[in-house]
Amino acid sequence: MADAPPRGVADALDIQLGFCRSPDADADVLWAAPSFAPDHVDDGAVAEAARSSALRVELLFDRGSMHTLCRARGAGAADAIRTVAEPLPGGYTTDLAEWARRAAESDAEALCGAATGTLRDGSCVRRVDLTRAETVAFVMRLTNAMLWLIDGCTAIEIGPDGARWHLFSVWRDGALVAGATCFSFVVPVRRMRVCQFLVIPGEQRRGVGAQLLAAIYEAARSDGAMEVNVEDPCAGFRALRDAVDATRARALRAAIDASGGAAAPSMADVAAAKKELLLSNEQTQRLVEILRLRALDAGAAGAPAAASDDALTAFRVGCKRRLLKANDETLAHLPADERKRKLGEMFDEAADEYRRCARKLAD
């Protein structure tokens, strides 16, 4: 039997992320395991040391400044710190006193711009363009945490375009609750792209993400943007956006509910929703499918079985046709049977996501 392939350092290390509201590293810390490992965490020597010892690495983030403290315990600790922390774009320190000093001297909330709104729990939403070095440095420190919590996250490259980059952040009692970076561009109409989006662990599943995304939509509208799109969304953010868009789409939802979802909405209704909600073409089509399947499922209980089956079959065919077109590069080279199987899996996955979104609307 062949030996198992060597694991990377991310698998071997015990890495923990700590978020605290005070620069006292041992008080009021909310610990979270990384959801993902950044690309830079790949060092065979450190991984080998981790497998042969109780090596634990901790990255602590002060929520008032997002300064990072890195500390490690166990054999190979120094090498582990170099591997894990040195490539972080926002820098770090291993000195507790220095970390506390940096946190105490920081006024990150003031760097994050004027208040633009208040969430239901009293948290403050702020917006700032990334034209100041101090604000960019804060974004890089925030990215230190994002790298471990957002699939495929990388540091943004601002360059000379700081006025086109925006940071939206949520604060409560001097502590960061959530943050998102966005980029404005004109191709061929004005658009705003959401590039990074993070709700701090411990603050999730409280409606903060949905309210922050809604605030971004409103800011984009105020800027004259015609569309808000998302750069390579992960599954979690895709679900959040679906729920926010479906909640906002009152007129389109009513039009689809009126037909029971059996027929696609009119082009005029779709165009009106796209314009009102600032959606991309792809997200508009996805929203239509979410609302149609919701209406079909709701009407299935009271409809004759044959009519219900026919409507669902027609919906499935139309959805698969869109998925085939959207994934042509992936599916085109596959044999017919394999392509059919893969397309069926894609539809089932999409339908599961749509129904989860519909349940949130019902709640």
HELIX and SHEET records of a PDB file:
HELIX    1   1 VAL A    9  ALA A   12  1                                   4    
HELIX    2   2 GLY A   44  ARG A   51  1                                   8    
HELIX    3   3 ALA A   77  ALA A   85  1                                   9    
HELIX    4   4 LEU A   96  GLU A  105  1                                  10    
HELIX    5   5 ALA A  108  LEU A  111  1                                   4    
HELIX    6   6 ALA A  133  LEU A  149  1                                  17    
HELIX    7   7 GLY A  162  ARG A  164  5                                   3    
HELIX    8   8 VAL A  208  SER A  222  1                                  15    
HELIX    9   9 ALA A  235  ARG A  248  1                                  14    
HELIX   10  10 ARG A  250  SER A  259  1                                  10    
HELIX   11  11 MET A  267  LEU A  277  1                                  11    
HELIX   12  12 ASN A  281  ALA A  300  1                                  20    
HELIX   13  13 ALA A  305  ALA A  326  1                                  22    
HELIX   14  14 ASP A  328  LEU A  331  1                                   4    
HELIX   15  15 ALA A  336  ALA A  362  1                                  27    
SHEET    1   A 4 VAL A  29  ALA A  32  0                                        
SHEET    2   A 4 ASP A  14  CYS A  20 -1                                        
SHEET    3   A 4 ARG A  56  ASP A  62  1                                        
SHEET    4   A 4 THR A  68  ARG A  73 -1                                        
SHEET    1   B 6 ALA A 114  THR A 118  0                                        
SHEET    2   B 6 CYS A 124  ASP A 129 -1                                        
SHEET    3   B 6 TRP A 165  ARG A 172 -1                                        
SHEET    4   B 6 ALA A 175  VAL A 186 -1                                        
SHEET    5   B 6 ARG A 190  VAL A 199 -1                                        
SHEET    6   B 6 GLU A 227  VAL A 230  1                                        
END                                                                             
